[in-house]
């Protein structure tokens, strides 16, 4: 799942639970990442694409696009709802598992062994591979619905 989607899940759960403490929200965001990754989301083709070239550069391109999309939507959220440290912390927490994984790719070294094994085992737990087009539509629909509910709340 892309970061913009992970942020929406983490923020929605944080909001639904009424959490206003940024530290607790960060933790909820972090844990929500694993929950979201549990379900198939059809972006395996992007991972395969990154491995067919300079993996770090290609991952960076995906992260830059995804990060820009997140910042755009978070800016809209903030314009409608005002800035919330808890919501920002939930979003940042939701990025942590992928940041840890990305650091291992960047440094080409296993830095977080247990985490890497847990994250991989949890990712698409059901081992269902969705076609890329279906996965993108699924992620887009869920992400849009969550951001829409967060902004309109």
C-alpha positions, 0 to 999 in steps of 0.5 A: 500500500502506498504511503498516502493510503497508510496515512489515511488508515492510521489517521482514520483509526486515530480519529475513530478512537478519539486519540489526541495524544501525538505519541499514542497517535504515532503508535496507532499509525505504526500498528495500523500499517501492519493491519493495512498490509495484511490485506492484498492491495495489488502493488506487487508489480511496482516492487517488481518494476523497481528490481528491474533497474536501479532499485534505490532510484526507482524506489525513490521515484515512487516515494517522491511521487507518493510523498508529494501526493500525501503532502497535497492531501494532508494540506487539504485536510489541514486547510479544512480541519486545522493542523493536528499534531495527533493526525500528523503523528498518526500519518508519520507513524504509519510510514515507519515500517516502510521507512525501516524497510527502505533504509535496508534497501538504501544501505543494502544491509539488514538493519532491522532483522526481526522487523523485516521478517515480521513486515514481510510475513504480514504483508499480504498475509492471504497471498492473494495477488491482485492484478495491478489495475485492480489493486490501484483501483482498490487502493484509490477507492479506499484511500479516497473514501478515508481521506474524504471522511477525514476532511469532511468530519 
